[in-house]
Amino acid sequence: MGAMTIDGQKGEKFEDYVDSLEDVNASRGYFTVHNARTKMDNFLGRKVMKIAVYAEKIASRKQEALNLAYLEFAEKLFVTGLIPAARA
């Protein structure tokens, strides 16, 4: 049976398989995304969807890109004289 679950029966390597998934995701900086609709998650009692850590990193990178774009835009306006130096 290996790592599979069939009608509530788990294979001999089931726990090792679950632990390996948790370890791989943790080493990459992710939380495991649990989906309550799968048999494995129902078996383990997992019903909560968790957001990966990288979502925060993406949000901060987007903010950095917006800040840089605004800075470049403001510098162009300053060079053309459309805004005073105090506001650039």
N, C-alpha and C positions, 0 to 999 in steps of 0.2 A: 504493500500500500504506500510505502514511502511517506511523502509529506502531505498527501491528499486527505480530504475529509469526504466521506461518502455516508450520507444519511446519519450524521452525528458520530460516525466512527472515525477515529483519527489514526493515521499511520504511525509507525514507530519513530519516524524522524520529524514528526509534525512540530514539536516544541523547538527542536533545533532549527527548523526552517523559519519559524516565526522569529526566534531570537536573531538569526542571521539577517533577516530583513530589518529588524530594529537597529542592529549594529551598523549595517551599511548606511542606512539613512542618517543615523546620528553622526557617523564619521564625516558625512558630507554636509552637515549643518542643517539637515531637514528634520522636521517632525514627520512622523508617519501619518499619511492621510488615511483615515479609517472610514470605510463606507459600510454602513449598517445593512446594506442590501445583500452583501456577499455572505455565503455560508460560513466562511472562516471568521468573519467579523461577528456574525451572530453567535457562533460557537464561543468566541472569546468575550462576548458581551460588550463589544466596542460599538458605540452608537454616536460618537461625537466626531465631527469633521474638524480637523485642525488645519490651520494655515501654515504654510512653510515659512521658515525664517527668511528665505530669499525675497519674499514679498516686501519686507521692510527695506532690504537693500535696493530693490528696484525702485521703490518710491523715493529713496534718498538720491539715487542716481538721476531720476527724472527731475527732481528739484534742483540738483546741481546743474543739469543741462539748461533748465529754464533760467536760473540765475546767470549763467554764462551768456546765454542768448540776450538777456536783458542788458547785461553789462556791455556787450558788443554793440547793441542797438543804441544805448545811451552814449557810448563813445562816438559813434557816427554822428549823432545829433549834436554833440558838443563840438566836434570838428567843423561841422557845417554852420555852427553858430545858432542853431535852432533852440538850444537850451543854454542857460548861463552856466559858468564853471562851478558855481556853488551847488548846483543840482546834479552835476555829472558824477 
